[in-house]
Amino acid sequence: MASSTPENRTPLVSVISASLAAIGASLCCIGPLVLLALGIGGSWISNLTALEPYRPIFIGITLLFLFLAFRKLYLVPRQCQAGDTCAIPSTLRNQRIIFWIVSVLLIALISFPYYGLMFFE
């Protein structure tokens, strides 16, 4: 039976961590837009911009975790035992596909303040 070692979960953990950091980085910009699109309004929505000073920190954390996931998926040689899930070629292919899909979504979230102005005009 294939075991799930911490070495196999590292790319997944990095991608999830990068996703959470990107959500934190874009919360001050996307949050009010989503709430307004849902019909939720009020003066308290302006308080969501309080996270704006922390945006560069969240972006840095996002890029760090994306780099770690890229490094694990492409640069570090895999060390797998026969029968482990990491020894199956389709596992690596699926991890790489998920990595690139998530990376594109994260870049879209991080760059939202620049193209998001089109939605407010």
C-alpha positions in Angstrom: 0.0 0.0 0.0 1.3 3.4 -0.9 2.2 5.6 2.1 1.8 9.4 2.3 5.1 10.7 3.5 5.8 14.3 4.3 8.1 14.5 1.3 5.1 13.6 -1.0 2.9 16.3 0.6 5.4 19.2 0.4 4.3 20.6 -3.0 0.7 20.4 -1.9 1.4 22.2 1.4 3.4 24.9 -0.4 0.6 25.5 -3.0 -2.0 25.7 -0.2 0.1 28.1 1.8 0.7 30.3 -1.2 -3.0 30.3 -2.0 -3.9 31.4 1.6 -1.2 34.2 1.5 -2.5 35.4 -1.9 -6.0 35.6 -0.5 -4.7 37.6 2.4 -2.9 39.9 0.0 -6.0 40.6 -2.1 -8.5 40.6 0.7 -8.4 44.4 1.0 -9.3 44.8 -2.7 -11.4 41.8 -3.7 -13.4 41.6 -0.4 -15.3 44.8 -0.8 -16.0 44.1 -4.5 -17.4 40.6 -3.7 -19.6 41.9 -0.9 -20.9 44.7 -3.1 -21.6 42.2 -5.9 -23.6 40.1 -3.4 -25.6 43.2 -2.4 -24.0 43.6 1.0 -23.1 47.2 1.6 -22.6 49.7 4.3 -20.0 52.1 5.6 -18.2 49.2 7.5 -16.9 47.9 4.2 -14.3 50.6 4.2 -12.7 48.9 7.2 -11.6 46.1 5.0 -8.9 48.3 3.6 -7.2 48.1 7.0 -5.2 45.1 5.7 -3.7 47.2 2.8 -0.4 48.0 4.7 0.2 44.2 5.1 -0.3 43.5 1.4 3.4 43.5 0.5 4.1 41.0 3.3 1.4 38.7 2.0 2.7 39.0 -1.5 6.2 38.1 -0.4 4.9 35.0 1.5 2.9 34.0 -1.6 5.9 34.2 -3.9 8.1 32.4 -1.3 5.7 29.4 -1.1 5.2 29.4 -4.9 9.0 29.2 -5.3 9.2 26.4 -2.8 6.6 24.4 -4.6 8.3 25.1 -7.9 11.6 24.0 -6.5 10.1 20.8 -5.1 8.3 19.9 -8.3 11.0 20.8 -10.8 14.5 21.2 -9.3 14.8 18.7 -6.4 15.3 15.1 -7.6 12.5 12.8 -6.4 13.5 10.1 -4.0 10.8 7.4 -4.1 10.5 3.8 -3.1 8.9 1.4 -5.5 5.2 1.4 -4.8 5.0 4.9 -3.4 2.6 7.3 -4.9 5.4 9.6 -5.9 6.9 6.8 -8.1 3.8 7.0 -10.4 4.6 9.4 -13.3 1.0 10.6 -13.5 1.2 11.9 -9.9 4.0 14.3 -10.7 2.2 15.4 -13.9 -1.0 16.1 -11.9 0.9 18.0 -9.2 2.6 20.1 -11.9 -0.8 20.8 -13.6 -2.3 21.8 -10.3 0.7 24.0 -9.5 0.4 26.0 -12.7 -3.4 26.4 -12.4 -3.1 27.7 -8.9 -0.1 29.9 -9.9 -2.2 31.6 -12.6 -5.1 32.2 -10.2 -2.7 33.6 -7.5 -1.1 36.0 -10.0 -4.6 37.1 -10.9 -5.5 37.7 -7.2 -2.2 39.5 -6.5 -2.6 41.8 -9.5 -6.3 42.5 -8.9 -5.7 46.1 -7.6 -4.3 47.0 -11.0 -7.0 45.6 -13.3 -9.8 45.8 -10.7 -10.4 49.4 -11.4 -12.2 48.4 -14.6 -14.9 46.9 -12.5 -15.5 50.1 -10.5 -15.8 52.4 -13.5 
